[in-house]
Amino acid sequence: QVQLRESGPGLLKPSQTLSLTCTVSGGSIRGGTYFWYWIRQPAGRGLEWIGRVYNSGGTDYNPSLSSRVTISLVSSENQFSLKLNTVTATDTAVYYCARGDYYALFDSWGQGIQVTVSS
Amino acid sequence: SDVLTQPPSVSVAPGKTAKITCEEYKIGSRSVHWYQQKPGQAPVVVIHSDSDRPSGIPERFSGSNSGDTATLTISGVEAGDEADYYCLVWHTSDQLGVVFGGGTKLTVL
């Protein structure tokens, strides 16, 4: 049973870069045909897809965030990462990492990490 | 979401049937997944690929998808079904990528 766990700073100031890591255990991030996803959810609001990375390192991003987002594999650590540049208060949310297939059928999620952007 | 439209809320009495819709032009030509999210928890898939039910999900949950509307149906609703429900579609042709519906809060009266 694969498990995912998000980690990173919980508080940022506006204009800083959000950097999160998802550590995968119970399976190799390079194995299989899985995609590794980042999804976020502002308090009291819906889910928003941020992007995904394939085990080859290829990526897809939400067009509304693509100019600020980088998702990459850290294979040596069995992790994948999220970087979101120039954050504002609207980036405040719970950030989830997840494993899924090409059609975004998710079978494993992290527990989520709260990230707050505030001056 | 401006693309996938869900009713913000649906209310149903215990034992009755709840229907949650997800509307988009020609959604019937796409594959739809449905996720259930309870407060403080990560979402869980309850229906995938329009109408397939993962192991462990009760038979009370079913899905359909045709034309401009996908529907999640929960028969014999129980108190434990109270949650937010999201539809999801992967848009391959118009570069939108993964799109979530806005979510529907199911309230069991």
Boltz contact constraints between the chains, C-beta under 6 A:
constraints:
  - contact:
      token1: [A, 46]
      token2: [B, 102]
      max_distance: 6.0
  - contact:
      token1: [A, 46]
      token2: [B, 103]
      max_distance: 6.0
  - contact:
      token1: [A, 47]
      token2: [B, 86]
      max_distance: 6.0
  - contact:
      token1: [A, 47]
      token2: [B, 100]
      max_distance: 6.0
  - contact:
      token1: [A, 49]
      token2: [B, 98]
      max_distance: 6.0
  - contact:
      token1: [A, 60]
      token2: [B, 97]
      max_distance: 6.0
  - contact:
      token1: [A, 62]
      token2: [B, 97]
      max_distance: 6.0
  - contact:
      token1: [A, 96]
      token2: [B, 42]
      max_distance: 6.0
  - contact:
      token1: [A, 103]
      token2: [B, 31]
      max_distance: 6.0
  - contact:
      token1: [A, 103]
      token2: [B, 90]
      max_distance: 6.0
  - contact:
      token1: [A, 104]
      token2: [B, 88]
      max_distance: 6.0
  - contact:
      token1: [A, 104]
      token2: [B, 90]
      max_distance: 6.0
  - contact:
      token1: [A, 104]
      token2: [B, 98]
      max_distance: 6.0
  - contact:
      token1: [A, 105]
      token2: [B, 33]
      max_distance: 6.0
  - contact:
      token1: [A, 105]
      token2: [B, 48]
      max_distance: 6.0
  - contact:
      token1: [A, 109]
      token2: [B, 42]
      max_distance: 6.0
